[in-house]
């Protein structure tokens, strides 16, 4: 299949390499070409604009940073929607606003272009290993048609309903992760203060009811002082802000998520550690 892909960051790079590994032709665009070198070396072809990455491809996938970046690649000069043709399928995988996903789908439909919002969970490890979990919004027929391709980059694909539903599902996912990240951080802080062997603490908690993905994947990294981003702290803060905005629209009060947002604001906005991984939250207690 011929695929255009916009965004060659930590997540995009792993996804693109898996698409290439399964025999797809992939054309890529990224704001900084140097950051695309790994996928170019793997066999991807460079495009100078999102529009160029869209033309003559069956599917166009996007994985960028913030909602403003999504708007830019879809609606900006030389954007995707300006170049998209009837019959193409656009898959927006950035964690973004449900309302923006709905707008892109509506504008795509006017041109006969199918659009799915398909944010993912699983971090850099999931992207590299092709074991991501995908949350899908859009027309179910479009999802079923493209599902064989999605299985090449993910191990689980869940359909939730019309445009924007995938993004809502991702917000629910991020609310859950907010709890596991704060819990893991405070667990390690407590264990260290009590003089416990933290490797043993992680093994013990991971074998019982406290087991969770954040602990299994990020706990060992913290003990090695490895704060490289499987998922950027600045992007997680963006997600928490979106989740709370959506919750407010539904008249929901989410105090635990609100507190997690405040902690990540200290990490990102005050301490300037937004380019660290989400596991850097523990730095609020540890030097």
Residue pairs with C-beta under 8 A, 6 or more apart in sequence:
1 24
1 25
1 58
1 59
1 149
2 24
2 25
2 27
2 56
2 57
2 58
2 59
3 19
3 24
3 25
3 26
3 27
3 57
3 58
3 59
3 60
3 61
4 26
4 27
4 28
4 29
4 47
4 53
4 54
4 55
4 57
4 59
4 60
4 61
5 12
5 15
5 16
5 19
5 26
5 27
5 28
5 29
5 44
5 53
5 60
5 61
5 62
5 63
6 28
6 29
6 30
6 50
6 53
6 60
6 61
6 62
6 63
6 64
6 73
6 80
7 30
7 62
7 63
7 64
7 65
7 73
7 94
8 16
8 28
8 30
8 35
8 36
8 38
8 39
9 30
9 35
9 63
9 64
9 65
10 124
10 127
10 229
10 230
10 231
10 232
11 63
11 93
11 120
11 123
11 124
11 127
11 231
12 30
12 39
12 63
12 127
13 38
13 39
13 127
14 124
14 126
14 127
14 128
14 129
15 61
15 63
15 93
15 127
15 132
15 153
16 26
16 28
16 39
16 42
16 44
17 38
17 39
17 42
17 128
18 127
18 130
18 152
18 153
19 26
19 152
19 153
20 26
20 39
20 42
20 43
20 44
21 152
22 152
24 149
24 152
25 45
26 39
26 43
26 44
26 45
27 44
27 45
27 46
27 47
27 52
27 53
27 57
28 36
28 39
28 40
28 44
28 45
28 46
28 47
28 53
29 36
29 46
29 47
29 48
29 49
29 50
29 52
29 53
29 73
30 36
33 46
36 44
36 46
40 46
47 53
49 78
50 73
50 74
50 76
50 78
50 79
50 80
50 83
51 78
51 79
51 80
51 82
51 83
52 78
52 83
53 60
53 80
54 60
54 80
54 83
54 84
54 88
55 83
55 85
57 88
58 88
58 89
59 88
59 89
59 90
59 91
59 146
59 149
60 80
60 84
60 88
60 89
60 90
60 91
61 90
61 91
61 92
61 93
62 70
62 73
62 74
62 80
62 90
62 91
62 92
62 93
62 94
63 93
63 94
64 70
64 73
64 94
65 94
65 232
65 235
65 238
66 94
66 96
66 235
66 238
67 94
67 96
67 97
67 100
67 238
67 242
69 94
70 92
70 94
70 96
70 100
70 104
71 100
72 79
73 79
73 80
74 80
74 81
74 92
74 104
75 81
80 90
81 104
81 107
81 108
81 111
81 113
84 90
84 108
84 111
84 113
85 111
85 112
85 113
86 111
86 112
86 113
87 112
87 113
88 113
88 114
89 113
89 114
89 115
89 116
89 142
89 145
89 146
90 104
90 108
90 113
90 114
90 115
90 116
91 115
91 116
91 118
91 146
92 101
92 104
92 115
92 116
92 117
92 118
93 118
93 119
93 120
93 134
94 119
95 119
95 167
95 170
95 174
95 235
95 238
95 239
95 242
96 117
96 119
96 167
96 242
97 167
97 242
97 245
97 246
98 117
98 137
98 164
98 165
98 167
98 168
98 171
98 246
99 164
101 115
101 117
101 137
101 163
101 164
101 166
101 167
102 162
102 163
102 164
104 115
104 117
104 163
105 115
105 117
105 138
105 162
105 163
105 164
106 163
108 114
108 115
109 115
114 138
114 139
114 142
115 138
115 142
115 163
116 136
116 137
116 138
116 139
116 142
116 143
116 146
116 166
117 136
117 137
117 138
117 163
117 164
117 165
117 166
117 167
118 134
118 135
118 136
118 137
118 138
118 150
118 166
119 134
119 135
119 166
119 167
119 169
119 170
120 126
120 127
120 132
120 133
120 134
120 135
120 154
120 170
121 132
121 133
121 135
121 170
121 173
122 131
122 132
122 133
122 154
123 217
123 230
123 231
124 229
124 230
124 231
125 131
125 217
125 230
126 132
126 133
126 154
127 153
130 152
130 153
130 154
130 155
131 154
131 155
132 153
132 154
132 155
132 156
133 154
133 155
133 156
133 157
133 158
134 150
134 154
134 156
134 157
134 158
134 166
135 158
135 160
135 165
135 166
135 167
135 169
135 170
135 173
136 143
136 157
136 158
136 159
136 160
136 165
136 166
137 160
137 161
137 162
137 163
137 164
137 165
137 166
137 167
137 168
137 169
138 162
138 163
138 165
138 166
139 162
140 159
143 157
143 159
147 157
150 157
151 157
158 169
160 166
160 168
160 169
168 246
170 239
171 239
171 242
171 243
171 246
174 236
174 239
174 240
174 243
175 243
175 254
175 257
177 214
177 236
177 278
178 240
178 256
178 257
178 260
178 261
179 256
179 257
179 260
180 212
180 213
180 214
180 215
181 214
181 218
181 236
181 260
181 278
181 279
181 281
182 256
182 259
182 260
182 263
182 281
183 210
183 212
184 212
184 214
184 215
184 218
184 219
184 279
184 282
185 281
185 282
185 284
185 285
187 201
187 205
187 210
187 215
188 198
188 201
188 219
188 222
188 282
189 282
189 285
189 286
191 198
191 201
192 198
192 286
198 223
199 223
202 215
202 219
202 220
202 223
205 211
205 215
206 215
206 216
206 219
214 278
214 279
217 230
218 230
218 277
218 278
218 279
221 227
221 228
221 230
221 277
221 279
222 279
222 282
227 273
227 276
227 277
227 279
227 280
227 283
228 276
228 277
229 275
229 276
229 277
229 278
230 277
230 278
230 279
231 277
231 278
232 274
232 275
232 276
232 277
232 278
233 264
233 267
233 268
233 273
233 274
233 275
233 276
233 277
233 278
233 280
233 281
234 268
234 274
234 275
236 264
236 278
237 261
237 264
237 265
237 267
237 268
237 269
237 274
240 257
240 260
240 261
240 264
241 261
243 254
243 257
244 254
244 257
244 258
244 261
247 253
247 254
247 257
263 281
263 284
264 281
266 284
267 273
267 274
267 276
267 280
267 281
267 283
267 284
268 274
271 283
271 284
273 280
273 283
276 283
